[in-house]
Amino acid sequence: MTEITSLEERFQAKIDADQRIEPRDWMPEKYRKTLIRQISQHAHSEIVGMLPEGNWITRAPSLRRKLGLIAKVQDEAGHGLYLYSAAETLGVERDELIDQLHIGKAKYSSIFNYPTLTWADIGAIGWLVDGAAIMNQVPLCRCSYGPYARAMVRVCKEESFHQRQGYEIMLTLCEGSPAQKAMAQDALNRWWWPALMMFGPNDAESTHSAQSMAWKIKRFSNDELRQRFVDMTKPQADYLGITIPDPDLKWDEEKQKHDFGEIDWDEFWKVVKGHGPCNKERLAARVKAHEEGQWVRDAAVAYANKKVNKISNNSQVA
């Protein structure tokens, strides 16, 4: 017991000194499990997040938009792979993580359980969803766990491009016909509150935030990040000439930040627990894709084994 206490003290001292924890370093089991939960949930979100946007690849309004959306969806797939690899450094198998997703044991971001009804939704996702993701993820570049922090550097650079791409779509619509601007406003109306929910429950209701911040996995609380997002996004909406659907949203001169309305937490928990508009559809699509892609994984393993055997046989001949 004394030895474990000593290891935990040294571990926390390393955290407090802003030193990175690497895969071979000693770490508390709770720290490891917290990271596996967070990183795998992040990876699942990147993969499931391909679905609502991939839905519009064949219906993009121009070849330029189609190419941009294909590239973005491909980036999201890459982000998922980086993050699954980071999770594997903690001693968990990728197949196990994917199985947990498919049986509904693992969570992913609730935002991806809403439908993409119009092309403007693709702009709103880029502007709001990727904007919220950046707000969440940039501090993760300073996460205490080395592999996660390093993976996030590239992820954040690409997410920044996705956010600008989405905002440019919204700007084009808002500068277009009245019908196009109305489409942009409708998308903002439907995606605003789910975007705020991306930051998770209020600090008082968050079961993981305090410990994650003590371990410097997270650097800021849910409510701090949500406030920053609102303060960043309001001027952007004003520039577009569309209105955030919150009658309580106003600038507080004394606090130097925006006040905003209460989130519908009943809706948030409903979606998190699997009862959102598209939960079943998203999970069914992921399971179907995984099953239909089995032959690709089998072929990759067979090729790798063949290559290893060839190298082995050449070595024996030599």
C-alpha positions as a Markdown table, in Angstrom:
| # | Residue | x | y | z |
|---|---|---|---|---|
| 1 | Met | 0.0 | 0.0 | 0.0 |
| 2 | Thr | 2.8 | 2.4 | 0.9 |
| 3 | Glu | 4.5 | 1.6 | -2.5 |
| 4 | Ile | 1.3 | 2.4 | -4.4 |
| 5 | Thr | 0.9 | 5.7 | -2.4 |
| 6 | Ser | 4.4 | 6.6 | -3.3 |
| 7 | Leu | 3.9 | 5.9 | -7.0 |
| 8 | Glu | 0.7 | 7.9 | -7.0 |
| 9 | Glu | 2.5 | 10.9 | -5.4 |
| 10 | Arg | 5.2 | 10.8 | -7.9 |
| 11 | Phe | 2.7 | 10.4 | -10.7 |
| 12 | Gln | 0.7 | 13.5 | -9.5 |
| 13 | Ala | 3.9 | 15.4 | -9.0 |
| 14 | Lys | 4.8 | 14.8 | -12.7 |
| 15 | Ile | 1.3 | 15.9 | -13.7 |
| 16 | Asp | 1.6 | 19.1 | -11.6 |
| 17 | Ala | 4.9 | 19.8 | -13.2 |
| 18 | Asp | 3.2 | 19.7 | -16.7 |
| 19 | Gln | 5.3 | 16.7 | -17.7 |
| 20 | Arg | 3.8 | 14.1 | -20.1 |
| 21 | Ile | 2.8 | 10.7 | -19.1 |
| 22 | Glu | 3.9 | 8.1 | -21.7 |
| 23 | Pro | 2.6 | 4.5 | -22.3 |
| 24 | Arg | 5.4 | 2.8 | -20.4 |
| 25 | Asp | 5.1 | 5.1 | -17.4 |
| 26 | Trp | 3.4 | 4.0 | -14.2 |
| 27 | Met | -0.2 | 5.4 | -14.0 |
| 28 | Pro | -3.1 | 4.8 | -11.7 |
| 29 | Glu | -5.7 | 2.4 | -13.1 |
| 30 | Lys | -8.4 | 5.0 | -12.8 |
| 31 | Tyr | -6.3 | 7.4 | -15.0 |
| 32 | Arg | -5.9 | 4.6 | -17.6 |
| 33 | Lys | -9.6 | 3.8 | -17.6 |
| 34 | Thr | -10.6 | 7.5 | -17.8 |
| 35 | Leu | -8.3 | 7.9 | -20.8 |
| 36 | Ile | -9.6 | 4.8 | -22.5 |
| 37 | Arg | -13.2 | 6.0 | -22.0 |
| 38 | Gln | -12.5 | 9.5 | -23.3 |
| 39 | Ile | -10.2 | 8.7 | -26.2 |
| 40 | Ser | -12.4 | 5.8 | -27.5 |
| 41 | Gln | -15.5 | 8.0 | -27.2 |
| 42 | His | -13.7 | 10.7 | -29.2 |
| 43 | Ala | -12.7 | 8.1 | -31.8 |
| 44 | His | -16.2 | 6.7 | -32.1 |
| 45 | Ser | -17.5 | 10.3 | -32.5 |
| 46 | Glu | -15.1 | 10.9 | -35.5 |
| 47 | Ile | -16.3 | 7.7 | -37.2 |
| 48 | Val | -20.0 | 8.1 | -36.5 |
| 49 | Gly | -19.7 | 11.8 | -37.4 |
| 50 | Met | -18.9 | 10.8 | -41.0 |
| 51 | Leu | -22.5 | 9.5 | -41.5 |
| 52 | Pro | -24.6 | 12.7 | -41.4 |
| 53 | Glu | -22.2 | 14.5 | -43.8 |
| 54 | Gly | -21.5 | 11.5 | -46.0 |
| 55 | Asn | -25.3 | 11.6 | -46.6 |
| 56 | Trp | -24.8 | 14.7 | -48.7 |
| 57 | Ile | -21.8 | 13.7 | -50.8 |
| 58 | Thr | -23.9 | 12.6 | -53.8 |
| 59 | Arg | -26.2 | 15.7 | -53.4 |
| 60 | Ala | -23.6 | 18.4 | -53.0 |
| 61 | Pro | -24.6 | 21.4 | -55.2 |
| 62 | Ser | -21.4 | 21.6 | -57.2 |
| 63 | Leu | -18.3 | 19.6 | -58.0 |
| 64 | Arg | -16.2 | 21.9 | -55.8 |
| 65 | Arg | -18.5 | 21.3 | -52.8 |
| 66 | Lys | -18.5 | 17.6 | -53.5 |
| 67 | Leu | -14.7 | 17.4 | -53.5 |
| 68 | Gly | -14.5 | 19.5 | -50.3 |
| 69 | Leu | -17.0 | 17.3 | -48.5 |
| 70 | Ile | -15.3 | 14.1 | -49.6 |
| 71 | Ala | -12.0 | 15.4 | -48.3 |
| 72 | Lys | -13.6 | 16.4 | -45.0 |
| 73 | Val | -15.2 | 13.0 | -44.4 |
| 74 | Gln | -11.9 | 11.3 | -45.3 |
| 75 | Asp | -10.2 | 13.5 | -42.7 |
| 76 | Glu | -12.7 | 12.4 | -40.0 |
| 77 | Ala | -11.9 | 8.8 | -40.8 |
| 78 | Gly | -8.2 | 9.6 | -40.3 |
| 79 | His | -9.0 | 11.2 | -37.0 |
| 80 | Gly | -10.7 | 8.1 | -35.8 |
| 81 | Leu | -7.7 | 6.0 | -36.7 |
| 82 | Tyr | -5.3 | 8.3 | -34.9 |
| 83 | Leu | -7.5 | 8.1 | -31.8 |
| 84 | Tyr | -8.0 | 4.4 | -31.8 |
| 85 | Ser | -4.2 | 4.1 | -32.1 |
| 86 | Ala | -3.8 | 6.4 | -29.1 |
| 87 | Ala | -6.2 | 4.3 | -27.1 |
| 88 | Glu | -4.4 | 1.1 | -28.0 |
| 89 | Thr | -1.2 | 2.5 | -26.3 |
| 90 | Leu | -3.2 | 2.0 | -23.0 |
| 91 | Gly | -3.4 | -1.7 | -23.5 |
| 92 | Val | -6.9 | -2.0 | -25.0 |
| 93 | Glu | -7.6 | -3.7 | -28.3 |
| 94 | Arg | -9.3 | -1.8 | -31.1 |
| 95 | Asp | -11.7 | -4.6 | -31.8 |
| 96 | Glu | -12.9 | -4.5 | -28.2 |
| 97 | Leu | -13.6 | -0.7 | -28.4 |
| 98 | Ile | -15.5 | -1.1 | -31.7 |
| 99 | Asp | -17.5 | -4.0 | -30.2 |
| 100 | Gln | -18.5 | -1.8 | -27.3 |
| 101 | Leu | -19.7 | 0.9 | -29.7 |
| 102 | His | -21.8 | -1.6 | -31.7 |
| 103 | Ile | -23.6 | -3.1 | -28.7 |
| 104 | Gly | -24.4 | 0.3 | -27.4 |
| 105 | Lys | -22.0 | 0.1 | -24.4 |
| 106 | Ala | -19.8 | 2.9 | -25.5 |
| 107 | Lys | -20.9 | 6.5 | -26.2 |
| 108 | Tyr | -20.2 | 9.0 | -28.9 |
| 109 | Ser | -21.0 | 12.7 | -29.3 |
| 110 | Ser | -24.8 | 13.3 | -29.1 |
| 111 | Ile | -24.6 | 15.9 | -31.9 |
| 112 | Phe | -24.4 | 13.1 | -34.5 |
| 113 | Asn | -27.8 | 11.8 | -33.6 |
| 114 | Tyr | -29.6 | 14.7 | -35.4 |
| 115 | Pro | -30.5 | 14.5 | -39.1 |
| 116 | Thr | -29.0 | 16.6 | -41.9 |
| 117 | Leu | -32.1 | 17.8 | -43.7 |
| 118 | Thr | -30.7 | 20.4 | -46.2 |
| 119 | Trp | -27.4 | 21.4 | -47.7 |
| 120 | Ala | -27.3 | 24.3 | -45.1 |
| 121 | Asp | -26.9 | 21.7 | -42.4 |
| 122 | Ile | -23.5 | 20.8 | -43.8 |
| 123 | Gly | -22.5 | 24.4 | -43.4 |
| 124 | Ala | -23.9 | 24.5 | -39.9 |
| 125 | Ile | -22.1 | 21.4 | -38.9 |
| 126 | Gly | -18.8 | 22.8 | -40.1 |
| 127 | Trp | -19.3 | 26.2 | -38.5 |
| 128 | Leu | -21.0 | 25.1 | -35.2 |
| 129 | Val | -20.1 | 21.4 | -34.6 |
| 130 | Asp | -16.5 | 21.7 | -35.7 |
| 131 | Gly | -16.2 | 25.1 | -34.0 |
| 132 | Ala | -17.4 | 23.5 | -30.8 |
| 133 | Ala | -15.0 | 20.6 | -31.4 |
| 134 | Ile | -12.1 | 23.0 | -31.8 |
| 135 | Met | -13.0 | 24.7 | -28.6 |
| 136 | Asn | -13.0 | 21.3 | -26.8 |
| 137 | Gln | -9.9 | 19.9 | -28.5 |
| 138 | Val | -7.3 | 22.6 | -28.7 |
| 139 | Pro | -6.7 | 22.3 | -24.9 |
| 140 | Leu | -6.3 | 18.6 | -25.5 |
| 141 | Cys | -3.0 | 19.4 | -27.3 |
| 142 | Arg | -1.7 | 20.0 | -23.8 |
| 143 | Cys | -3.3 | 16.8 | -22.3 |
| 144 | Ser | -1.1 | 15.1 | -19.8 |
| 145 | Tyr | -1.1 | 11.8 | -21.8 |
| 146 | Gly | 1.5 | 12.1 | -24.6 |
| 147 | Pro | 0.0 | 10.0 | -27.4 |
| 148 | Tyr | -3.4 | 11.7 | -27.0 |
| 149 | Ala | -1.9 | 15.2 | -27.0 |
| 150 | Arg | 0.3 | 14.5 | -30.0 |
| 151 | Ala | -2.6 | 13.1 | -32.0 |
| 152 | Met | -4.7 | 16.2 | -31.3 |
| 153 | Val | -2.2 | 18.5 | -32.9 |
| 154 | Arg | -3.0 | 17.3 | -36.4 |
| 155 | Val | -6.6 | 16.8 | -35.6 |
| 156 | Cys | -7.0 | 20.4 | -34.5 |
| 157 | Lys | -5.3 | 21.7 | -37.6 |
| 158 | Glu | -7.7 | 19.8 | -39.9 |
| 159 | Glu | -10.8 | 20.7 | -37.7 |
| 160 | Ser | -9.9 | 24.4 | -38.1 |
| 161 | Phe | -10.0 | 24.0 | -41.9 |
| 162 | His | -13.4 | 22.2 | -41.5 |
| 163 | Gln | -14.8 | 25.0 | -39.4 |
| 164 | Arg | -13.7 | 27.6 | -42.0 |
| 165 | Gln | -15.2 | 25.5 | -44.8 |
| 166 | Gly | -18.5 | 25.3 | -43.0 |
| 167 | Tyr | -18.6 | 29.0 | -42.3 |
| 168 | Glu | -17.9 | 29.8 | -45.9 |
| 169 | Ile | -20.9 | 27.6 | -46.9 |
| 170 | Met | -23.1 | 29.5 | -44.5 |
| 171 | Leu | -21.7 | 32.9 | -45.8 |
| 172 | Thr | -22.4 | 31.9 | -49.4 |
| 173 | Leu | -26.0 | 31.0 | -48.5 |
| 174 | Cys | -26.5 | 34.2 | -46.5 |
| 175 | Glu | -25.3 | 36.3 | -49.5 |
| 176 | Gly | -27.5 | 34.4 | -51.9 |
| 177 | Ser | -31.3 | 34.5 | -52.5 |
| 178 | Pro | -33.8 | 35.0 | -49.7 |
| 179 | Ala | -34.6 | 31.3 | -49.8 |
| 180 | Gln | -31.0 | 30.4 | -49.4 |
| 181 | Lys | -30.6 | 32.7 | -46.4 |
| 182 | Ala | -33.8 | 31.3 | -44.9 |
| 183 | Met | -32.3 | 27.8 | -45.3 |
| 184 | Ala | -29.1 | 29.0 | -43.4 |
| 185 | Gln | -31.3 | 30.4 | -40.6 |
| 186 | Asp | -33.3 | 27.2 | -40.4 |
| 187 | Ala | -30.1 | 25.2 | -40.0 |
| 188 | Leu | -28.8 | 27.5 | -37.3 |
| 189 | Asn | -32.2 | 27.2 | -35.5 |
| 190 | Arg | -31.9 | 23.4 | -35.5 |
| 191 | Trp | -28.2 | 23.0 | -34.7 |
| 192 | Trp | -27.5 | 25.7 | -32.1 |
| 193 | Trp | -28.8 | 24.0 | -29.0 |
| 194 | Pro | -27.3 | 20.5 | -29.9 |
| 195 | Ala | -24.0 | 22.3 | -30.5 |
| 196 | Leu | -24.1 | 23.8 | -27.0 |
| 197 | Met | -24.9 | 20.3 | -25.6 |
| 198 | Met | -21.6 | 19.0 | -27.1 |
| 199 | Phe | -19.7 | 20.4 | -24.1 |
| 200 | Gly | -21.5 | 18.0 | -21.9 |
| 201 | Pro | -23.6 | 18.5 | -18.7 |
| 202 | Asn | -23.2 | 21.5 | -16.4 |
| 203 | Asp | -20.1 | 21.3 | -14.2 |
| 204 | Ala | -22.3 | 20.5 | -11.2 |
| 205 | Glu | -23.7 | 17.4 | -13.0 |
| 206 | Ser | -20.4 | 16.2 | -14.6 |
| 207 | Thr | -19.1 | 13.1 | -12.9 |
| 208 | His | -15.7 | 13.1 | -14.6 |
| 209 | Ser | -14.6 | 16.7 | -15.1 |
| 210 | Ala | -13.1 | 17.5 | -11.7 |
| 211 | Gln | -10.8 | 14.4 | -11.7 |
| 212 | Ser | -9.9 | 14.8 | -15.4 |
| 213 | Met | -8.9 | 18.4 | -14.7 |
| 214 | Ala | -6.8 | 17.4 | -11.6 |
| 215 | Trp | -5.0 | 14.9 | -13.9 |
| 216 | Lys | -4.7 | 17.6 | -16.6 |
| 217 | Ile | -6.5 | 15.4 | -19.2 |
| 218 | Lys | -8.9 | 18.4 | -19.4 |
| 219 | Arg | -7.7 | 21.9 | -19.0 |
| 220 | Phe | -11.1 | 23.7 | -18.7 |
| 221 | Ser | -14.5 | 22.8 | -17.4 |
| 222 | Asn | -17.6 | 22.1 | -19.6 |
| 223 | Asp | -19.2 | 25.4 | -18.6 |
| 224 | Glu | -16.0 | 27.4 | -19.3 |
| 225 | Leu | -15.7 | 26.0 | -22.8 |
| 226 | Arg | -19.4 | 26.4 | -23.5 |
| 227 | Gln | -19.2 | 30.1 | -22.5 |
| 228 | Arg | -16.1 | 30.6 | -24.8 |
| 229 | Phe | -18.0 | 29.1 | -27.7 |
| 230 | Val | -21.0 | 31.3 | -27.2 |
| 231 | Asp | -18.8 | 34.4 | -27.0 |
| 232 | Met | -16.9 | 33.4 | -30.1 |
| 233 | Thr | -20.0 | 32.4 | -32.2 |
| 234 | Lys | -22.4 | 35.3 | -31.6 |
| 235 | Pro | -20.3 | 37.9 | -33.6 |
| 236 | Gln | -19.9 | 35.3 | -36.4 |
| 237 | Ala | -23.7 | 34.9 | -36.6 |
| 238 | Asp | -24.1 | 38.7 | -36.6 |
| 239 | Tyr | -21.7 | 39.0 | -39.6 |
| 240 | Leu | -23.8 | 36.4 | -41.4 |
| 241 | Gly | -26.9 | 38.4 | -40.7 |
| 242 | Ile | -28.8 | 35.5 | -39.1 |
| 243 | Thr | -30.1 | 35.2 | -35.6 |
| 244 | Ile | -29.1 | 32.7 | -32.9 |
| 245 | Pro | -32.4 | 31.1 | -31.6 |
| 246 | Asp | -32.1 | 32.2 | -28.0 |
| 247 | Pro | -34.2 | 35.2 | -26.8 |
| 248 | Asp | -32.1 | 35.3 | -23.6 |
| 249 | Leu | -28.8 | 35.8 | -25.4 |
| 250 | Lys | -27.4 | 39.2 | -24.6 |
| 251 | Trp | -24.0 | 40.8 | -23.8 |
| 252 | Asp | -23.3 | 41.5 | -20.1 |
| 253 | Glu | -21.0 | 44.5 | -20.0 |
| 254 | Glu | -20.0 | 44.0 | -16.4 |
| 255 | Lys | -19.0 | 40.3 | -16.9 |
| 256 | Gln | -17.6 | 41.0 | -20.4 |
| 257 | Lys | -19.4 | 37.9 | -21.7 |
| 258 | His | -22.7 | 36.8 | -23.0 |
| 259 | Asp | -25.6 | 35.6 | -20.9 |
| 260 | Phe | -27.6 | 32.8 | -22.7 |
| 261 | Gly | -30.7 | 30.7 | -22.1 |
| 262 | Glu | -31.0 | 27.3 | -20.3 |
| 263 | Ile | -30.3 | 24.2 | -22.3 |
| 264 | Asp | -33.0 | 21.6 | -22.6 |
| 265 | Trp | -31.2 | 19.0 | -20.4 |
| 266 | Asp | -34.1 | 16.5 | -20.8 |
| 267 | Glu | -33.4 | 16.4 | -24.5 |
| 268 | Phe | -29.7 | 16.1 | -23.9 |
| 269 | Trp | -30.1 | 13.0 | -21.6 |
| 270 | Lys | -32.7 | 11.5 | -23.9 |
| 271 | Val | -30.2 | 11.6 | -26.8 |
| 272 | Val | -27.3 | 10.5 | -24.7 |
| 273 | Lys | -29.3 | 7.4 | -23.5 |
| 274 | Gly | -30.0 | 6.4 | -27.1 |
| 275 | His | -33.4 | 7.9 | -27.8 |
| 276 | Gly | -32.5 | 10.7 | -30.1 |
| 277 | Pro | -33.8 | 11.3 | -33.7 |
| 278 | Cys | -31.1 | 9.2 | -35.4 |
| 279 | Asn | -29.5 | 7.0 | -32.7 |
| 280 | Lys | -30.7 | 3.7 | -34.0 |
| 281 | Glu | -30.1 | 4.7 | -37.6 |
| 282 | Arg | -26.5 | 5.7 | -36.9 |
| 283 | Leu | -25.6 | 2.6 | -35.0 |
| 284 | Ala | -27.2 | 0.3 | -37.5 |
| 285 | Ala | -25.3 | 2.0 | -40.3 |
| 286 | Arg | -22.0 | 1.5 | -38.4 |
| 287 | Val | -22.7 | -2.1 | -37.7 |
| 288 | Lys | -23.6 | -2.8 | -41.3 |
| 289 | Ala | -20.5 | -1.1 | -42.6 |
| 290 | His | -18.3 | -3.0 | -40.2 |
| 291 | Glu | -19.8 | -6.3 | -41.2 |
| 292 | Glu | -19.7 | -5.6 | -44.9 |
| 293 | Gly | -16.0 | -4.5 | -44.6 |
| 294 | Gln | -14.9 | -7.8 | -43.0 |
| 295 | Trp | -13.5 | -9.1 | -46.3 |
| 296 | Val | -11.2 | -6.0 | -46.5 |
| 297 | Arg | -9.8 | -6.6 | -43.0 |
| 298 | Asp | -9.3 | -10.3 | -43.8 |
| 299 | Ala | -7.5 | -9.5 | -47.0 |
| 300 | Ala | -5.2 | -7.0 | -45.2 |
| 301 | Val | -4.3 | -9.6 | -42.6 |
| 302 | Ala | -3.7 | -12.3 | -45.3 |
| 303 | Tyr | -1.4 | -9.9 | -47.2 |
| 304 | Ala | 0.5 | -9.0 | -44.0 |
| 305 | Asn | 1.0 | -12.6 | -43.1 |
| 306 | Lys | 2.1 | -13.4 | -46.7 |
| 307 | Lys | 4.6 | -10.6 | -46.5 |
| 308 | Val | 6.0 | -11.8 | -43.1 |
| 309 | Asn | 6.3 | -15.4 | -44.4 |
| 310 | Lys | 8.1 | -14.2 | -47.5 |
| 311 | Ile | 10.6 | -12.2 | -45.4 |
| 312 | Ser | 11.1 | -15.2 | -43.1 |
| 313 | Asn | 11.7 | -17.6 | -46.0 |
| 314 | Asn | 14.2 | -15.2 | -47.7 |
| 315 | Ser | 16.1 | -14.9 | -44.4 |
| 316 | Gln | 16.3 | -18.7 | -44.1 |
| 317 | Val | 17.6 | -19.0 | -47.6 |
| 318 | Ala | 20.2 | -16.4 | -46.9 |
